[in-house]
Amino acid sequence: MAVSRPALIALTALAPVSWGTTYAVTTEFLPADRPLFTGLMRALPAGLLLLALARTLPRGIWWAKAAVLGALNIGAFFPLLFLSAYRLPGGMAAVVGSAGPLFVAALAALLLGQRPTRRTLLTGAVAAFGVSLVVLRAAGALDALGLLAALAATLSMSAGTVLTQRWGRPAGVGPLALTGWQLTAGGLLIAPLAFLVEGAPPALDGRAAGGYLYLALANTAVAYWLWFRGIGRMTATQVTFLGPLSPLTAAVVGWAALGQALTPVQLVGMALALGATVAGQFTGRGGGPGARAVAGTKPRDAPADRERRDVAAGAVRR
């Protein structure tokens, strides 16, 4: 069913808003120092649930594509993000992550023909600067490994976002199934790493079980479905400009639920980042061959559409 553009943006924005609650849930409800196990509990149960609901498995080349997308968006992204967060001074990992729109703009130019405008680049820079004002803390020196991990995490998610749009979806497959494929593949990639690095799973009380249930359902299954659904209907650059909502939400939750203060500088940063997020929805709208049309349509040359035309012409499916 087609939705209006504002509704589509608002629904997609719920994904990074949900991800912004991850820090508070992790610190208040979950066992300490288990980031990989937490990543596993977010991804694999959510993926298996969506697979059960969609009842559709990949076919042909999509086994490989789903594995690649799952690795980029989930399996590599989660461990790299946690590594960077543990090794960098407070907030630096989020600042590096807020450069995602610039990474996506560059990759979209290479892979989708969506040439970035000066407005896109400027808006991306303002978003990163605004996030830096919100989350940066003056503590400690930069760690080279942590910085590389943060850059790799941002590049991994950016590449996954662009490839998700470039490859589209197979004919007859919706975003629910595509999300399930990626979460399951990513969770299976994290599983051996979690057990190798962190050992056996910790004992869980009711509080921790509730936290993991929230992360698996709302924070991952629903949020990533909305995210990939948005990628299917908007440009990659427009979607990734919603990303700064995650650290901004984390700051608001910290203030509202954890008693953390918000300084005037942070409030200015939030205003800049929010303004850049809104402005990002008006960048590249009508640009290159990868640009999306309005409300619910795929690009004219998307892989799924080409496959439908081939089937209609009597061509044999791969």
Contacts in CASP RR format, 6 or more apart in sequence:
PFRMAT RR
TARGET T0000
AUTHOR 0000-0000-0000
METHOD contacts of the structure
MODEL  1
MAVSRPALIALTALAPVSWGTTYAVTTEFLPADRPLFTGLMRALPAGLLL
LALARTLPRGIWWAKAAVLGALNIGAFFPLLFLSAYRLPGGMAAVVGSAG
PLFVAALAALLLGQRPTRRTLLTGAVAAFGVSLVVLRAAGALDALGLLAA
LAATLSMSAGTVLTQRWGRPAGVGPLALTGWQLTAGGLLIAPLAFLVEGA
PPALDGRAAGGYLYLALANTAVAYWLWFRGIGRMTATQVTFLGPLSPLTA
AVVGWAALGQALTPVQLVGMALALGATVAGQFTGRGGGPGARAVAGTKPR
DAPADRERRDVAAGAVRR
2 295 0 8 1.000
2 296 0 8 1.000
3 11 0 8 1.000
3 295 0 8 1.000
3 296 0 8 1.000
4 295 0 8 1.000
5 294 0 8 1.000
5 295 0 8 1.000
8 230 0 8 1.000
8 233 0 8 1.000
8 234 0 8 1.000
8 295 0 8 1.000
8 296 0 8 1.000
9 234 0 8 1.000
9 238 0 8 1.000
9 242 0 8 1.000
9 281 0 8 1.000
11 226 0 8 1.000
11 229 0 8 1.000
11 230 0 8 1.000
12 226 0 8 1.000
12 227 0 8 1.000
12 229 0 8 1.000
12 230 0 8 1.000
12 234 0 8 1.000
12 239 0 8 1.000
12 242 0 8 1.000
13 242 0 8 1.000
13 245 0 8 1.000
14 222 0 8 1.000
14 223 0 8 1.000
14 226 0 8 1.000
15 223 0 8 1.000
15 224 0 8 1.000
15 226 0 8 1.000
15 227 0 8 1.000
15 242 0 8 1.000
16 227 0 8 1.000
16 242 0 8 1.000
16 243 0 8 1.000
16 244 0 8 1.000
16 245 0 8 1.000
16 246 0 8 1.000
16 249 0 8 1.000
17 245 0 8 1.000
17 246 0 8 1.000
17 249 0 8 1.000
18 218 0 8 1.000
18 219 0 8 1.000
18 222 0 8 1.000
18 223 0 8 1.000
19 219 0 8 1.000
19 223 0 8 1.000
19 246 0 8 1.000
19 249 0 8 1.000
20 245 0 8 1.000
20 246 0 8 1.000
20 247 0 8 1.000
20 249 0 8 1.000
20 250 0 8 1.000
20 253 0 8 1.000
21 219 0 8 1.000
21 249 0 8 1.000
21 250 0 8 1.000
21 253 0 8 1.000
22 215 0 8 1.000
22 219 0 8 1.000
22 250 0 8 1.000
23 250 0 8 1.000
23 253 0 8 1.000
24 250 0 8 1.000
24 253 0 8 1.000
24 254 0 8 1.000
24 257 0 8 1.000
24 258 0 8 1.000
25 211 0 8 1.000
25 214 0 8 1.000
25 215 0 8 1.000
25 219 0 8 1.000
26 38 0 8 1.000
27 258 0 8 1.000
28 258 0 8 1.000
29 207 0 8 1.000
29 208 0 8 1.000
29 210 0 8 1.000
29 211 0 8 1.000
29 214 0 8 1.000
30 38 0 8 1.000
30 208 0 8 1.000
30 211 0 8 1.000
30 212 0 8 1.000
31 37 0 8 1.000
31 202 0 8 1.000
31 204 0 8 1.000
31 208 0 8 1.000
33 198 0 8 1.000
34 198 0 8 1.000
34 202 0 8 1.000
35 79 0 8 1.000
35 82 0 8 1.000
35 85 0 8 1.000
35 86 0 8 1.000
36 78 0 8 1.000
36 79 0 8 1.000
36 82 0 8 1.000
36 190 0 8 1.000
36 193 0 8 1.000
36 194 0 8 1.000
36 197 0 8 1.000
36 198 0 8 1.000
37 194 0 8 1.000
37 198 0 8 1.000
37 201 0 8 1.000
37 202 0 8 1.000
38 82 0 8 1.000
38 212 0 8 1.000
38 215 0 8 1.000
39 78 0 8 1.000
39 82 0 8 1.000
39 187 0 8 1.000
39 190 0 8 1.000
39 194 0 8 1.000
40 187 0 8 1.000
40 190 0 8 1.000
40 191 0 8 1.000
40 194 0 8 1.000
41 212 0 8 1.000
41 215 0 8 1.000
41 216 0 8 1.000
42 78 0 8 1.000
42 212 0 8 1.000
42 215 0 8 1.000
42 216 0 8 1.000
42 219 0 8 1.000
42 220 0 8 1.000
43 74 0 8 1.000
43 75 0 8 1.000
43 78 0 8 1.000
43 183 0 8 1.000
43 184 0 8 1.000
43 186 0 8 1.000
43 187 0 8 1.000
43 190 0 8 1.000
43 220 0 8 1.000
44 183 0 8 1.000
44 184 0 8 1.000
44 186 0 8 1.000
44 187 0 8 1.000
44 188 0 8 1.000
44 190 0 8 1.000
44 191 0 8 1.000
45 216 0 8 1.000
46 180 0 8 1.000
46 183 0 8 1.000
46 216 0 8 1.000
46 217 0 8 1.000
46 220 0 8 1.000
46 221 0 8 1.000
46 224 0 8 1.000
47 179 0 8 1.000
47 180 0 8 1.000
47 183 0 8 1.000
47 184 0 8 1.000
47 187 0 8 1.000
47 221 0 8 1.000
48 184 0 8 1.000
49 216 0 8 1.000
49 217 0 8 1.000
49 221 0 8 1.000
50 176 0 8 1.000
50 177 0 8 1.000
50 179 0 8 1.000
50 180 0 8 1.000
50 183 0 8 1.000
50 184 0 8 1.000
50 221 0 8 1.000
50 225 0 8 1.000
51 57 0 8 1.000
51 177 0 8 1.000
51 180 0 8 1.000
51 181 0 8 1.000
51 184 0 8 1.000
53 176 0 8 1.000
54 174 0 8 1.000
54 176 0 8 1.000
54 177 0 8 1.000
54 180 0 8 1.000
56 173 0 8 1.000
56 174 0 8 1.000
56 177 0 8 1.000
57 181 0 8 1.000
58 65 0 8 1.000
58 66 0 8 1.000
58 170 0 8 1.000
58 181 0 8 1.000
59 170 0 8 1.000
60 318 0 8 1.000
61 318 0 8 1.000
62 170 0 8 1.000
62 181 0 8 1.000
65 167 0 8 1.000
66 178 0 8 1.000
66 181 0 8 1.000
66 182 0 8 1.000
66 185 0 8 1.000
67 185 0 8 1.000
68 163 0 8 1.000
69 160 0 8 1.000
69 163 0 8 1.000
69 164 0 8 1.000
69 167 0 8 1.000
69 181 0 8 1.000
69 182 0 8 1.000
69 185 0 8 1.000
70 181 0 8 1.000
70 182 0 8 1.000
70 183 0 8 1.000
70 185 0 8 1.000
70 186 0 8 1.000
70 189 0 8 1.000
71 156 0 8 1.000
71 185 0 8 1.000
71 186 0 8 1.000
71 189 0 8 1.000
72 156 0 8 1.000
72 157 0 8 1.000
72 159 0 8 1.000
72 160 0 8 1.000
72 163 0 8 1.000
73 156 0 8 1.000
73 157 0 8 1.000
73 160 0 8 1.000
73 161 0 8 1.000
73 164 0 8 1.000
73 182 0 8 1.000
73 186 0 8 1.000
73 224 0 8 1.000
74 182 0 8 1.000
74 183 0 8 1.000
74 185 0 8 1.000
74 186 0 8 1.000
74 187 0 8 1.000
74 189 0 8 1.000
74 190 0 8 1.000
74 224 0 8 1.000
75 185 0 8 1.000
75 186 0 8 1.000
75 187 0 8 1.000
75 189 0 8 1.000
75 190 0 8 1.000
76 152 0 8 1.000
76 153 0 8 1.000
76 156 0 8 1.000
76 189 0 8 1.000
77 153 0 8 1.000
77 156 0 8 1.000
77 157 0 8 1.000
78 186 0 8 1.000
78 190 0 8 1.000
79 190 0 8 1.000
79 193 0 8 1.000
80 149 0 8 1.000
80 150 0 8 1.000
80 152 0 8 1.000
80 153 0 8 1.000
80 156 0 8 1.000
81 93 0 8 1.000
81 149 0 8 1.000
81 150 0 8 1.000
81 153 0 8 1.000
83 145 0 8 1.000
83 146 0 8 1.000
83 149 0 8 1.000
84 92 0 8 1.000
84 93 0 8 1.000
84 96 0 8 1.000
84 146 0 8 1.000
84 147 0 8 1.000
84 149 0 8 1.000
84 150 0 8 1.000
84 153 0 8 1.000
85 93 0 8 1.000
87 143 0 8 1.000
87 145 0 8 1.000
87 146 0 8 1.000
87 149 0 8 1.000
88 96 0 8 1.000
88 142 0 8 1.000
88 143 0 8 1.000
88 146 0 8 1.000
88 147 0 8 1.000
88 150 0 8 1.000
89 136 0 8 1.000
89 137 0 8 1.000
89 138 0 8 1.000
89 139 0 8 1.000
89 140 0 8 1.000
89 141 0 8 1.000
89 142 0 8 1.000
90 135 0 8 1.000
90 136 0 8 1.000
90 137 0 8 1.000
90 139 0 8 1.000
91 135 0 8 1.000
91 136 0 8 1.000
91 137 0 8 1.000
91 247 0 8 1.000
92 136 0 8 1.000
92 142 0 8 1.000
92 147 0 8 1.000
92 150 0 8 1.000
93 146 0 8 1.000
93 150 0 8 1.000
93 153 0 8 1.000
94 131 0 8 1.000
94 135 0 8 1.000
94 246 0 8 1.000
94 247 0 8 1.000
94 250 0 8 1.000
95 128 0 8 1.000
95 131 0 8 1.000
95 132 0 8 1.000
95 135 0 8 1.000
95 136 0 8 1.000
96 147 0 8 1.000
96 150 0 8 1.000
96 151 0 8 1.000
96 153 0 8 1.000
96 154 0 8 1.000
97 150 0 8 1.000
97 153 0 8 1.000
97 154 0 8 1.000
98 127 0 8 1.000
98 128 0 8 1.000
98 130 0 8 1.000
98 131 0 8 1.000
98 132 0 8 1.000
98 243 0 8 1.000
98 244 0 8 1.000
98 247 0 8 1.000
98 273 0 8 1.000
99 124 0 8 1.000
99 128 0 8 1.000
99 154 0 8 1.000
100 154 0 8 1.000
100 157 0 8 1.000
100 158 0 8 1.000
100 240 0 8 1.000
100 243 0 8 1.000
101 120 0 8 1.000
101 123 0 8 1.000
101 124 0 8 1.000
101 127 0 8 1.000
101 237 0 8 1.000
101 240 0 8 1.000
101 241 0 8 1.000
101 243 0 8 1.000
101 280 0 8 1.000
102 121 0 8 1.000
102 124 0 8 1.000
102 125 0 8 1.000
102 128 0 8 1.000
103 154 0 8 1.000
103 155 0 8 1.000
103 158 0 8 1.000
103 240 0 8 1.000
104 158 0 8 1.000
104 161 0 8 1.000
104 162 0 8 1.000
104 236 0 8 1.000
104 237 0 8 1.000
104 240 0 8 1.000
105 114 0 8 1.000
105 116 0 8 1.000
105 120 0 8 1.000
105 121 0 8 1.000
105 124 0 8 1.000
105 237 0 8 1.000
106 116 0 8 1.000
107 158 0 8 1.000
107 159 0 8 1.000
107 162 0 8 1.000
107 236 0 8 1.000
108 114 0 8 1.000
108 116 0 8 1.000
108 162 0 8 1.000
108 165 0 8 1.000
108 235 0 8 1.000
108 236 0 8 1.000
108 237 0 8 1.000
108 290 0 8 1.000
109 115 0 8 1.000
109 116 0 8 1.000
111 162 0 8 1.000
111 163 0 8 1.000
111 166 0 8 1.000
112 162 0 8 1.000
112 165 0 8 1.000
112 166 0 8 1.000
112 236 0 8 1.000
112 288 0 8 1.000
112 289 0 8 1.000
112 290 0 8 1.000
113 288 0 8 1.000
113 289 0 8 1.000
113 290 0 8 1.000
114 235 0 8 1.000
114 236 0 8 1.000
114 237 0 8 1.000
114 284 0 8 1.000
114 287 0 8 1.000
114 288 0 8 1.000
114 289 0 8 1.000
114 290 0 8 1.000
114 291 0 8 1.000
115 287 0 8 1.000
115 288 0 8 1.000
116 237 0 8 1.000
117 283 0 8 1.000
117 284 0 8 1.000
119 279 0 8 1.000
119 283 0 8 1.000
120 237 0 8 1.000
120 280 0 8 1.000
120 283 0 8 1.000
120 284 0 8 1.000
123 241 0 8 1.000
123 276 0 8 1.000
123 279 0 8 1.000
123 280 0 8 1.000
123 283 0 8 1.000
124 241 0 8 1.000
124 276 0 8 1.000
124 280 0 8 1.000
126 272 0 8 1.000
126 273 0 8 1.000
126 275 0 8 1.000
126 276 0 8 1.000
126 279 0 8 1.000
127 241 0 8 1.000
127 244 0 8 1.000
127 272 0 8 1.000
127 273 0 8 1.000
127 276 0 8 1.000
127 277 0 8 1.000
129 269 0 8 1.000
129 272 0 8 1.000
130 244 0 8 1.000
130 268 0 8 1.000
130 269 0 8 1.000
130 270 0 8 1.000
130 272 0 8 1.000
130 273 0 8 1.000
130 276 0 8 1.000
131 244 0 8 1.000
131 247 0 8 1.000
131 248 0 8 1.000
131 269 0 8 1.000
131 273 0 8 1.000
132 269 0 8 1.000
133 265 0 8 1.000
133 266 0 8 1.000
133 268 0 8 1.000
133 269 0 8 1.000
133 270 0 8 1.000
133 272 0 8 1.000
134 247 0 8 1.000
134 248 0 8 1.000
134 251 0 8 1.000
134 266 0 8 1.000
134 269 0 8 1.000
134 270 0 8 1.000
134 273 0 8 1.000
135 247 0 8 1.000
135 250 0 8 1.000
135 251 0 8 1.000
158 240 0 8 1.000
161 231 0 8 1.000
161 236 0 8 1.000
161 239 0 8 1.000
161 240 0 8 1.000
162 236 0 8 1.000
164 178 0 8 1.000
164 228 0 8 1.000
164 231 0 8 1.000
164 232 0 8 1.000
164 236 0 8 1.000
165 231 0 8 1.000
165 232 0 8 1.000
165 235 0 8 1.000
165 236 0 8 1.000
165 290 0 8 1.000
167 303 0 8 1.000
168 232 0 8 1.000
168 298 0 8 1.000
168 302 0 8 1.000
168 303 0 8 1.000
168 304 0 8 1.000
169 175 0 8 1.000
169 177 0 8 1.000
169 178 0 8 1.000
169 232 0 8 1.000
169 303 0 8 1.000
169 304 0 8 1.000
170 303 0 8 1.000
170 304 0 8 1.000
170 307 0 8 1.000
171 304 0 8 1.000
171 307 0 8 1.000
171 308 0 8 1.000
171 311 0 8 1.000
172 304 0 8 1.000
173 304 0 8 1.000
175 225 0 8 1.000
175 228 0 8 1.000
175 229 0 8 1.000
175 230 0 8 1.000
175 232 0 8 1.000
176 225 0 8 1.000
178 228 0 8 1.000
179 221 0 8 1.000
179 224 0 8 1.000
179 225 0 8 1.000
179 228 0 8 1.000
182 224 0 8 1.000
182 228 0 8 1.000
183 220 0 8 1.000
183 221 0 8 1.000
183 224 0 8 1.000
202 208 0 8 1.000
204 212 0 8 1.000
227 239 0 8 1.000
230 239 0 8 1.000
231 239 0 8 1.000
232 292 0 8 1.000
232 296 0 8 1.000
232 298 0 8 1.000
233 292 0 8 1.000
233 295 0 8 1.000
233 296 0 8 1.000
233 297 0 8 1.000
233 298 0 8 1.000
234 292 0 8 1.000
235 284 0 8 1.000
235 285 0 8 1.000
235 290 0 8 1.000
235 291 0 8 1.000
235 292 0 8 1.000
237 280 0 8 1.000
237 283 0 8 1.000
237 284 0 8 1.000
238 280 0 8 1.000
238 281 0 8 1.000
238 283 0 8 1.000
238 284 0 8 1.000
238 285 0 8 1.000
238 292 0 8 1.000
241 276 0 8 1.000
241 277 0 8 1.000
241 279 0 8 1.000
241 280 0 8 1.000
241 281 0 8 1.000
241 283 0 8 1.000
242 277 0 8 1.000
243 277 0 8 1.000
244 273 0 8 1.000
244 274 0 8 1.000
244 276 0 8 1.000
244 277 0 8 1.000
245 277 0 8 1.000
247 273 0 8 1.000
248 270 0 8 1.000
248 273 0 8 1.000
248 274 0 8 1.000
251 260 0 8 1.000
251 262 0 8 1.000
251 266 0 8 1.000
251 270 0 8 1.000
254 260 0 8 1.000
255 261 0 8 1.000
255 262 0 8 1.000
262 270 0 8 1.000
284 291 0 8 1.000
285 291 0 8 1.000
289 299 0 8 1.000
289 301 0 8 1.000
290 299 0 8 1.000
290 301 0 8 1.000
291 299 0 8 1.000
292 298 0 8 1.000
292 299 0 8 1.000
293 299 0 8 1.000
293 300 0 8 1.000
298 304 0 8 1.000
298 305 0 8 1.000
299 305 0 8 1.000
307 317 0 8 1.000
310 317 0 8 1.000
311 317 0 8 1.000
END
